[in-house]
Amino acid sequence: MTFKAEYIWIDGTQPTAKLRSKTKIIAGEPAGLDALPIWGFDGSSTNQAEGHSSDRVLKPVFTCPDPIRGGDDVLVLCEVLDIDMTPHASNTRAALAEVAEKFAAQEPIFGIEQEYTFFDGSRPLGFPEGGFPAPQGGYYCGVGADEIFGREIVEKHLDNCLKAGLGISGINAEVMPGQWEFQVGPLSPLEVSDQLWVARWLLYRTAEDFGISATLDPKPVKGDWNGAGAHTNFSTKAMREGYDAIITACEALGEGSKPLDHVKNYGAGIDDRLTGLHETAPWDQYSYGVSDRGASVRIPWQVEKDGKGYIEDRRPNANVDPYVVTRLLVDTCCSALEKAGQV
């Protein structure tokens, strides 16, 4: 007996990494993550090596059923290692693992809202040839063929994610035609990041079957259109138990160089999206507020009312690396909470 294992990894393309994958035929029956072998690939073709020393290693870190092939076949998310088995320079997961372990006692969890845009050739899906659709307004959470484009792909992607066992918590149409969102979480830092990368791969692969592409470009259409973000909801045990910890986390994100330290790692092209318009705060200014979608960080109204809960960092781009954004939030907020004795 054999099964197909689709090995998926994040490449070294700059400024925004791409997903790559290839299929390995494995003898026997699927027996879990630990039974999956390491594998190799040509790093010179993925911006992860020079041609004279091109071998790189794929180390399985997460596996789930393959909803596209079905049967016993699996998807296998991998870290990229150098041949000495140390993390490759493009491997951002390894740094998150260290920070997540350091602050594990604070029980950080995340929910990430992944926005994206479908394209049919060079046009966003739903945009008429040689022109523009009606201004944004009716498309958000809309219904009807005059305002909604690509729903069949979205529903298939949702089904695929659920069949894979991913922690998908919802979907909705977004503000621009052809623009959608899915949410992953609440999950721990490594879980939410691993599963978001696999959900992205399933998005591209599902749309491929419809002859449509999906992009995480943060500003796919210039002008008076909302960009695409990855709003990141975050809490620790202390934040879920008291409001003082909520304020400590919000203040920590605004201290010293922290605002720019975060923003410069929140996805390429962030200044095109964070303009202060279209439900964003300016990229070079930090603010937080209750129920304020024009702030850098939003405290949901029910969190203030309940006196506990979570915060939403609205700054990350759709093309952000989830390993990076979760690492930064855990490191900044958990360090501040620890210093304040709020753990």
Disulfide bonds with the S-S distance in Angstrom:
none
